[in-house]
Amino acid sequence: MNKNVEIYKCAYEYLLKILPDQLNENGLEKYFKGDRAKFTSLKDVFIQIIHSAQNYQRMPNVIKFDERYNEFKRILYDYDYKIIAGMTVNDLYHIFRKEFNITSEDTKRNSWYKWSKSVFDAAKFINNFKDVDDFKRFVNLYDYNTVTRISLPLLISSKISGIGFALACDMLKELGYLNYPKPDVHIIDIFVQLNLADENPISVFEAVVKMAADCTVYNNSVTPYKIDKILWLISSGKFYLDGITIGRNKENFIAYMKNILDEKVS
């Protein structure tokens, strides 16, 4: 038994079992491509970075990027990163406080201040590239093997405040770079409890990539991103592209998988 292949097959089958009545298997395909995989400009990249930057703990409930997309578009000069790179973090922070009537404590620990720093750093980072093809060439330089791929999110995380390794992977995968799974708390829990990886993001990243490689014999459409998304959909129960939430299933899935693996071994 190849444990990686067995877990992937069982995870996909489990996802199909909990699929909402409104969806079918074909309806899942759109979740396995990256939300901005068809990006055509540096502005698109900038938007994805600042979207990923708010995906930390409770910040999505504070920043509400998707809900306030058009308001941010107005405030951020139609997401013009060149203009934003010429501002300061405090400029952005105080604009956000005024626009959204923020009354929380005015400190550098404030979620809005942290996100303002991410937005500013993202603008400066993107401003280093002359056009979108230049950015694509930059990413492709790291697409040699697992070790070199790991280097890219580490570099991005050093350049943009609030973007750690996992969120840098999130940004890349949603731009359509399917070799970049996001080792978030859900994926880490699953891989650690199933004895597939150590409890750290890089170990889990490597384990997801290894699982995808092993699965190519079974199904050559399996990418690290697809594994990531299957496990995230199971864990969160959020079929966000269809506006459907069914509740979390992570613990049930882990118990289900442990039973299957025990049966295979015994």
PyMOL commands that set and color helices and strands:
alter all, ss='L'
color gray80, all
select helices_A, chain A and resi 3-17+25-32+42-53+59-63+69-75+81-85+89-99+111-126+132-140+146-159+165-174+185-193+201-215+224-236+240-242+250-265
alter helices_A, ss='H'
color red, helices_A
select strands_A, chain A and resi 238-239+244-245
alter strands_A, ss='S'
color yellow, strands_A
deselect
rebuild
show_as cartoon
